[in-house]
Every structure is written in structure tokens, then in C-alpha cells.
Amino acid sequence: MRMRILSVIHQEDAASGVFGETVADRGHELVEWNVAEEHRLPSQAFGGVLVFGGAMHVDQEDRHGWLADENAFLRRLAGEGVPLLGVCLGGQLLAKALGARVRRMPSAEVGWFPVTLTEDADGDPVLGGLPERFESFQWHSYEFEVPQGAVLLARSDRCYQAYRVGEAAWGLQFHAEVTHETLEGWIESSSSEEDGPVDVERLRAESEEHIGRWNELGREICGRFLEVAERRESTRAGATTRATSPRS
């Protein structure tokens, strides 16, 4: 069953990455929406929604008025049970929309850092089955707390890294979608005021070492999320068919 998958981006250099490739590989349509430029909310229905990163922060609604609309949009989608997966800023926005605290960290986390799954990740539809500990790519200066009723799925030495709310909404702090090209662009545009000192040569060397395996893991995460959306869409379509079938 072919679905429309909404990709919410906040700037052109922080787009869908390997997640977009995975959507296409599974035969679905990716609809990319830059909320910072196209403020009008999408009106059509989607089988799933991906929300990506950006240089802005969740507490900057005074500078980016559309953040308030996005906050309400994500809260509505979560309430309707639409499969959601937020990455970095996307995970922070989803956490805030669901009432959790999001705050600035004492210092930014930029580069490759180990992430450890919690016991609750065992059997999770998206993160279950991943290595218990893996190197992850991070680029953020804010962190989220876990929304009330959510399940903590992963953490690092610095902060929480993943959670699930209900049966179909996930927030990730690590950039599972990032490609080598995107990563290189972020390095070129990095700001010491926002990101702190970045050891560019070390970051490039570590990225060359890790990016291939990282992209494989990113495709696996997105593929599992799409399986959740596909099952939901199949169930919904079956219920619609039964409701409209003539009585025998």
C-alpha cells in the first residue's frame, strides 16, 4: 500500500537524508514541507510524519512565530495516533508539544558519541533489535526530558537520546538521517558561538570511519518506523472496507 509520508524540515541543509531514500525505496511518496518558509499547514492526510532538525530552538517563538503552529500541529498528530518520528530539533519539538521540558545544555554536543539503549528498548518497534550500544552522530545544544507517560529508550553520558510516546510516536536526539554530504555542509557552516569549538579534522576523520555503518543504521530505523505506519494504514484501510461493504 503506497502512502504519503510528510517530511517536516526547518532549513534546506537539514533535510530528509537517508530517511528520504528509505521512504522511496519502500515505494512511498515523500512530501517535503519547509515549515520555516511555507507557514501554511498541510491539509492532506499522511501515513506518517518525519520531523527533522534546524539551527533554531524550541524556545525561540518570538523569532520564529511558526514554531507555535508547528507545536500545535505535532500535538494534534500525536493525539490522532499518526505515526511520528522527530529527529534532534524534531524530537525536542515533539517533547515540548507533549508537555515535556526542553532546555539548553551547559555545552553543545557535536561529533560522534556512544549511545546506550535502555532495557525498555527491547521489543520496541523502531529501536528494538539495534545494537545495545552504538556510535551516534550528534549536533545539538538543547536536550529534552521525557514526556509524561513516555518510555525512555536510549541515553548517552550527556542526555536522553530517544523515547516513545504511546504506540506510534518517537523522539530521537541523534541524527540518524544525516548523510556525509549534509554533515560536511554543517562542518563548513559551524559557528563557535553556537556549537563551541569543533575539532574539524578529527570530526572529518571520525565521520569517514563511521558514516557507512551509521547510514545503514539510519535506514534500518526509518524502515522500522515505516513498517509501523504501514501496519496502521493497512488496519485503517481494512476497517474502512468493512464499514463500506454491503451486508450479505
PyMOL commands that set and color helices and strands:
alter all, ss='L'
color gray80, all
select helices_A, chain A and resi 17-25+66-80+89-97+119-121+180-189+192-195+200-244
alter helices_A, ss='H'
color red, helices_A
select strands_A, chain A and resi 4-9+29-34+48-51+84-87+102-117+133-144+151-155+160-165+169-172
alter strands_A, ss='S'
color yellow, strands_A
deselect
rebuild
show_as cartoon
